[in-house]
Amino acid sequence: MWRPPADNQEVSTPAHRLRRLVVASAIVAVAALLLARPETRPSALLRDFNAFYCAGAAIDRGADAYRAEPLGACERTPRPAAFGQGMANLAMPAPLPPYALAPFALLARLPYGPAATLWALILLAAFTLTVGAMQRLTGLPLPAVIAAFALVDGFASIALGQVAPFAIAAVAFAALLTEQGRDRAAAWVTAIAMIEPHVGLPAALALFVWRPQTRLPLALAGAFCIGLSLALTGLANNLEYVRAVLPAHAVSEIVNAKQFSLTYILHRFGLSDASALRAGNLSYLAMLALGIAVAPIVARRSSSSGLIVAFPVAAALFGGPFAHIVQMAAALPAALLLYARVPALRSTLGIAIAMLAVPWVQFSTLGTLFPILAALTTAAIVAYLVDRRPLAVAGAALLSLLFLAAANGLVTQLVPDPARLLAAQYDPRALAEASWGLYVRTVGTWNVAAFDLARLPTWLGIAAVACAGFILALRTELHTNLARS
């Protein structure tokens, strides 16, 4: 099993730099292989980017980016062959605040093909920054850190064209800056994580509460975001986003079989949608407050001030009203930091990292090579972070293959075609969430047993990370009270 160097940093030598180059070349080669044949490519490539691009185009033209039209018409525009394209009478929402759509307003001035390629390269750069920051922060072997992020934060997020890699890179880099005592710089970087508000908010609030030097930069960054939002879309659209879009999007996703929220779990157990959504919102607020409250204790006990930033993010993801697999990767910085700094937790956290590193729930959309990639990723993490014995590594790889085969085996229902229903109820003046919610309730509620099984490792992984931090904080407080007594 890996043991950290005395200074907790991997020594940089020509051999190490050569190894980094080889690993980077291997990643590029694998990416080229994945894109070489249609069956190995993810389905609906850059589907989420399509929605963000069209929302940016609407803003650039002075239109409402949250309404079904002109958003839907833009999404249905023919795209280059490999890219995802919208369905008739469906508008896929872009539920980001106006300031977060500003980059897409610029990208929308480019033709779709070049804009999509540029965005994919930007996401790859964000992924690289995350890996570099976490390797430097933890001192863990580079292949282990790459394996932890490669599929869930790299492959899955880039395939969708998501914004999550930016938020995760900001959390990782802000944790590194906090560890170095550069609080003001950490505050500015944390503000970038607000591109995914429910991911960035825990980190920003934790810094604001526990690091006084960050308060002014965070306040200025918040004022800038508000001003940018107002300048881009005006007061009415900003109020519409807060009052209408956010609640409508949460409602539209309640029944989505790929959701990781407490709201979805409660819905599956038969709770009404309104009660499940209310409970999800309350759980997010509770875990947010609890994560922030214990963050300095966790940081002190682990000798890592970076956990002041990273741990509240992981805690807030444990429950809540809305979370997809790409956001769940934001728990990995806390998991890796706790693994590196708290030896007593390594066995549990090594397994948790392996569970979080694979986007199991996307087994049906990431191409025919996904099971092999999942097996390789699991094997690498087990080898570096859990148990180097060949039997253990091979067993972990085989177990991941069998698990994905079981999930695929539970896919027994034919998903219905929503075209007629969408055509009958499509309202171009409504929020995009109206048609999206109808689409989700039509196609996103089938084969739930398969997706329930596929979500299980990620749920267990996030629970392990959150509980590890809380237990560490609780033990510290108990020891302190006993010593005082």
Secondary structure, 3 states (H helix, E strand, C coil): CCCCCCCCCCCCCHHHHHHHHHHHHHHHHHHHHHHHCHHHCCCCECHHHHHHHHHHHHHHCCCCCCEHHHHHHHHCCCCCCCECCCCCCCCCCCCCCHHHHHHHHHHCCCCHHHHHHHHHHHHHHHHHHHHHHHHHHHCCCHHHHHHHHHHHHHHHHHHHCCCHHHHHHHHHHHHHHHHCCCHHHHHHHHHHHHHCHHHHHHHHHHHHHHCHHHHHHHHHHHHHHHHHHHHHHHHHHHHHHHHHHHHHHHHHCCCCCCCCCHHHHHHHCCCCHHHHHHHHHHHHHHHHHHHHHHHHHHHHHHCCCCHHHHHHHHHHCCCCCCCCHHHHHHHHHHHHHHHHHCHHHHHHHHHHHHHHHCCHHHCCCCCCCHHHHHHHHHHHHHHHHCCCCHHHHHHHHHHHHHHHHHHHHCCCCCCCCCHHHHHHHCCCCCEHHHHHHHHHHHHCCCCHHHHHHHHHHHHHHHHHHHHHHHHHHHHHHHHHHHHHC
